[in-house]
Amino acid sequence: MDAVTGSGRSAAVQEAIERLLVEADVAYRILRHDPVRTAEDAAAARGLPLSHGVKTLVLRVDDGFLLLALPADLSLSSRALRRGL
């Protein structure tokens, strides 16, 4: 179990996101904080605006998974996403 993320699976997701960011040459920094339930809570813990964070979603698609990283101040319509897939 990972002390920061709460599970080994979460740590694997974080590593995958970091790898994608590095491969795409995207500048980023990681700010660690206690576990929170919402993007709003995470922004408050970081002391930064919600728009400065990223929320990640892992969705089951057909027989695989889709990893999404969205600006934390945006929301995703699962209905619109299903129509687009």
C-alpha positions in Angstrom: 0.0 0.0 0.0 1.3 3.5 -0.9 1.3 5.9 2.1 0.5 8.9 -0.1 -2.1 7.6 -2.5 -3.7 4.9 -0.3 -3.2 1.9 -2.6 -0.7 0.3 -4.8 -3.1 0.7 -7.8 -3.3 4.4 -7.2 0.5 4.6 -7.2 0.6 2.7 -10.5 -1.9 5.2 -12.0 0.3 8.1 -10.8 3.4 6.6 -12.3 1.6 6.1 -15.6 0.5 9.8 -15.6 4.0 11.0 -14.8 5.4 8.8 -17.6 3.0 10.3 -20.1 3.8 13.9 -18.9 7.5 13.3 -19.3 7.1 11.7 -22.7 5.0 14.6 -23.9 7.6 17.1 -22.4 5.0 18.7 -20.2 6.2 20.8 -17.3 4.6 19.7 -14.0 5.2 19.5 -10.3 3.7 17.2 -7.7 2.4 18.7 -4.4 1.7 16.1 -1.8 -1.0 16.5 0.8 -3.2 14.3 3.0 -5.9 12.2 1.3 -9.0 14.2 0.2 -12.3 13.3 -1.4 -12.8 16.1 -4.0 -10.8 18.2 -6.3 -12.0 21.2 -4.3 -10.6 19.7 -1.1 -7.3 19.1 -2.9 -7.1 22.7 -4.1 -7.7 23.9 -0.6 -5.0 21.6 0.8 -2.5 22.9 -1.8 -3.5 26.5 -1.2 -4.0 27.0 -4.9 -6.9 27.7 -7.2 -8.9 24.7 -8.4 -7.8 25.5 -12.0 -4.2 24.7 -11.1 -4.9 21.1 -10.3 -5.6 18.0 -12.3 -8.1 15.3 -11.6 -7.7 11.8 -13.0 -10.4 9.4 -14.0 -10.0 5.8 -14.9 -12.9 4.5 -16.9 -13.7 1.0 -18.0 -14.1 1.0 -21.8 -15.0 -2.2 -23.6 -12.4 -4.7 -22.5 -9.9 -2.2 -21.3 -9.4 1.1 -19.4 -9.2 4.7 -20.4 -7.0 7.1 -18.2 -8.1 10.7 -18.3 -6.4 13.7 -16.8 -8.6 16.8 -16.7 -8.2 20.3 -15.4 -9.6 20.1 -11.9 -12.1 22.9 -12.5 -13.8 21.1 -15.4 -16.4 18.3 -15.2 -17.0 15.4 -17.5 -20.3 14.3 -18.8 -20.2 10.5 -18.8 -23.2 10.5 -21.1 -21.4 12.7 -23.7 -18.3 10.6 -23.3 -20.2 7.4 -24.0 -21.7 9.0 -27.1 -18.2 10.0 -28.2 -16.6 6.6 -27.7 
